[in-house]
Structure formats: C-alpha cells, structure tokens
C-alpha cells in the first residue's frame, strides 16, 4: 500500500515509517499540515495517517477540507487527545478511525490494514433516466419528454424506488417496506391506488407506457414490459 503520513514529530514519524516499510508499505511523509494537505489532495494514497496537532494546519482542518473536496481516502487520526469528545470530533470531521498516543505499533498496523480492506463508498445516484422519463434527485423534479410532472411526496418516493430498480420486478412487499417504511397487510390496496395515480401522471398521453404491472409478481419501470 501507499500511505501518506502527516506527522511533525520526527522521532515518532521515523518509528512509524520504519514499521510500515517492514510490513511492505510505501510511505510519503510530511511534517507540515499545509504541505500535507496539498499532497493528500492528489488522492493517490490507499490510506492516510494524520496527526491531530500539526504546524501550518491542524489535522482536523485537513480532514474536513479533504472530505469537502470529495477525497474519500481512508484516514486514521493519531492524537494524544484521547477523551470521548476528542475522538468524536475526529470521527465527525471525516476520520475513519482514531488512535490515541502512545499506541502499540501492532495495533496501528492492524488498523491501517483494516481501513485498506474497506470497500470504496458507492456514489449515490443523483439522476434516474428511463426512456424520456427523468427523475432528478437533487432538484427533486420529474419530467417526461421535457415536460414537468407534479407528484405528491408518496408518489415521488414510489417512482424513485421503481426507477432505482428499473428493468427489475419490484414486489409489493418491497414497496411496502421501502416506500412506506413499515409493514401493511400484504392484501391492502394502498399500493394499487398509488400505482394507478402514478401511471396516470407518467404514462397518460404518451405512446409508450413505462410503468408495467407484472401479474402475480409486482411492478416494473422500463422501456419495455416484462
């Protein structure tokens, strides 16, 4: 792994680098917070180890800046401040783990390796498109053929869930659990009512229906039916 270390204590940094290199890792060291932030922006590292108290720019500020800028590299915060509030501050700033000084090198190595194994966070979809039907999650708007469609909050959530699973059959149970957030009697007609209203809004007046009923299974949004 390639690891960025931002640590101003030369003795501690030397000990840390030696242990990481012996474990087979490549390390880049910066002793100044401002310089470390510029290096971290490159996003070329597998893990970052950032000391909390640094000259030039403190570790918490570095992490907050990186997260605002979209850098998702896992960060292990090192600090002599070990109180609960201190750890919470470090984690809320965007740190992925927090280790208090003095620490056992075996524990630090284990934590670094655990951070590297974490899967990269998935980017949330901000826009769903099926044919000429578009749902813009950021603007909270729905259009078809460029024309706006006004939906009630529940209708919007229903369409959002169906479009998220476009081309897949979505069962009634899935809709009850994910759109209504709790369990109804599976025989309730609340889904039928909302599907009917939604179909009238997104399909009426268009040559090709996009909301399909899959008999005995559920519903599906797609350019072609099941």
C-alpha positions in Angstrom: 0.0 0.0 0.0 1.0 3.6 -0.5 0.5 5.5 2.8 0.5 9.2 3.4 1.8 10.2 6.9 1.4 13.8 8.2 3.3 13.9 11.4 5.6 16.6 12.8 7.3 14.6 15.5 10.4 13.4 13.7 11.1 10.6 16.2 7.5 9.3 16.1 7.4 9.6 12.3 10.7 7.7 11.9 9.5 4.9 14.1 6.2 4.7 12.2 7.8 4.7 8.7 10.2 2.0 9.7 7.4 -0.3 10.9 5.3 0.4 7.9 8.1 -0.3 5.4 9.0 -3.5 7.2 5.4 -4.5 6.6 5.8 -3.9 2.9 4.2 -0.5 2.6 5.4 2.6 0.8 5.3 5.8 2.8 5.3 9.6 2.0 5.9 11.8 5.0 5.1 15.5 5.5 5.7 17.3 8.8 3.7 20.4 8.0 -0.1 20.5 7.8 -0.4 22.8 4.8 2.1 20.7 2.8 0.4 17.5 3.8 -2.9 18.8 2.7 -1.6 19.5 -0.8 -0.2 16.0 -1.0 -3.4 14.5 0.2 -5.4 16.2 -2.5 -3.7 14.1 -5.1 -5.8 11.1 -4.0 -3.0 8.7 -4.9 -2.9 7.0 -1.5 -4.5 3.9 -0.1 -4.6 5.2 3.5 -3.6 8.4 5.3 -2.3 8.7 8.8 -2.8 12.2 10.1 -1.6 13.6 13.4 -4.1 15.9 15.0 -1.7 18.6 16.2 0.4 20.0 13.4 2.2 23.2 12.4 0.8 25.0 9.4 -2.7 23.4 9.6 -4.2 21.1 12.2 -5.2 17.6 11.4 -9.0 18.1 11.9 -9.0 21.0 9.4 -7.1 18.9 6.9 -9.6 16.1 7.1 -12.6 18.4 6.9 -11.1 20.1 3.8 -10.4 16.8 2.1 -13.9 15.5 2.7 -15.5 18.7 1.4 -13.4 18.4 -1.7 -14.5 14.8 -2.3 -11.3 13.0 -1.3 -12.5 9.6 0.1 -9.2 8.0 1.1 -9.5 6.3 4.5 -7.9 8.4 7.3 -6.5 7.2 10.6 -6.3 10.0 13.1 -3.4 10.0 15.6 -3.6 12.1 18.7 -2.5 12.5 22.3 -6.1 13.7 23.0 -8.0 10.6 23.9 -11.2 11.8 25.5 -14.5 10.8 24.2 -15.3 14.3 22.9 -11.9 14.4 21.1 -12.5 11.1 19.4 -16.0 12.1 18.4 -14.6 15.3 16.9 -12.1 13.4 14.9 -14.6 11.0 13.5 -17.2 13.6 12.7 -14.6 15.6 10.8 -14.3 12.7 8.4 -11.8 10.4 10.1 -12.4 6.7 9.6 -10.5 5.6 12.7 -8.9 7.3 15.7 -5.9 6.0 17.7 -4.6 7.6 20.8 -0.9 8.1 21.6 1.0 6.3 22.8 0.0 3.3 20.8 1.2 -0.2 20.1 2.6 -0.5 16.6 1.0 -3.8 16.1 -2.4 -2.2 16.7 -1.7 0.7 14.3 -0.7 -1.8 11.6 -3.8 -3.8 12.1 -6.0 -0.7 11.9 -4.3 0.6 8.7 -4.8 -2.8 7.1 -8.4 -2.9 8.1 -9.0 0.6 6.6 -7.4 -0.5 3.4 -9.8 -3.5 3.2 -12.9 -1.4 3.4 -14.8 -1.2 0.1 -14.8 2.2 -1.5 -18.1 4.0 -0.8 -20.6 3.9 -3.7 -21.5 7.2 -5.3 -25.2 7.9 -4.8 -27.1 8.3 -8.0 -28.5 11.8 -8.4 -30.5 11.2 -11.6 -32.5 8.3 -12.8 -33.4 8.1 -16.5 -35.7 5.6 -18.2 -36.5 6.4 -21.8 -37.7 10.1 -21.8 -38.7 9.9 -18.1 -36.2 11.7 -15.8 -36.1 11.9 -12.1 -33.6 14.5 -10.7 -33.0 13.7 -7.1 -31.0 17.0 -6.5 -33.7 19.2 -7.9 -36.5 16.9 -6.7 -38.2 17.1 -10.1 -39.6 14.7 -12.5 -40.1 15.2 -16.3 -41.2 13.2 -19.2 -40.4 14.3 -22.7 -39.1 17.5 -21.1 -42.4 18.3 -19.6 -42.6 18.6 -15.8 -44.7 16.1 -13.8 -46.1 17.1 -10.5 -46.1 14.3 -7.9 -47.2 14.0 -4.3 -44.5 13.1 -1.9 -45.5 9.4 -1.7 -45.8 9.2 -5.5 -42.4 10.7 -5.8 -40.9 8.1 -3.4 -42.7 5.3 -5.2 -41.4 6.4 -8.6 -37.9 6.9 -7.2 -37.8 3.4 -5.9 -39.1 1.9 -9.1 -36.7 3.9 -11.2 -33.8 2.9 -8.9 -34.7 -0.7 -9.8 -35.5 0.0 -13.5 -35.9 -3.2 -15.5 -36.4 -5.3 -12.4 -39.6 -6.7 -10.9 -40.4 -4.9 -7.7 -42.7 -6.9 -5.4 -45.5 -5.4 -3.3 -43.6 -6.4 -0.1 -40.5 -4.5 -1.3 -42.6 -1.4 -1.9 -44.4 -1.6 1.4 -41.1 -2.0 3.3 -39.1 0.6 1.3 -41.6 3.3 0.3 -44.0 3.2 3.3 -41.2 2.2 5.8 -43.4 -0.2 7.7 -45.5 -3.4 7.1 -49.0 -3.2 5.9 -51.3 -6.2 5.4 -50.0 -7.6 2.1 -53.6 -7.6 0.8 -54.0 -3.8 1.3 -54.9 -1.8 -1.9 -52.8 1.2 -0.9 -50.2 0.2 -3.5 -52.7 -0.3 -6.2 -54.2 3.1 -5.6 -50.8 4.9 -5.7 -49.6 2.9 -8.7 -52.8 3.9 -10.5 -52.3 7.6 -9.7 -48.6 7.4 -10.7 -49.4 5.6 -14.0 -51.9 8.3 -14.9 -49.3 11.0 -14.4 -46.3 9.5 -16.1 -47.9 7.4 -18.9 -51.1 9.2 -19.8 -50.8 10.9 -23.2 -47.6 9.1 -24.2 -47.4 6.4 -26.9 -45.3 4.0 -24.8 -46.1 3.1 -21.2 -43.1 2.9 -18.8 -44.9 1.6 -15.7 -45.8 -2.0 -16.1 -47.8 -4.5 -13.9 -46.2 -7.9 -13.7 -49.2 -10.1 -13.0 -48.7 -12.2 -9.8 -45.3 -10.6 -9.1 -45.3 -6.9 -8.8 -44.4 -3.8 -10.9 -41.6 -2.7 -13.1 -40.5 0.6 -14.7 -38.8 0.0 -18.1 -38.9 1.0 -21.7 -40.3 -2.5 -22.5 -42.7 -4.6 -20.5 -41.9 -8.0 -18.9 
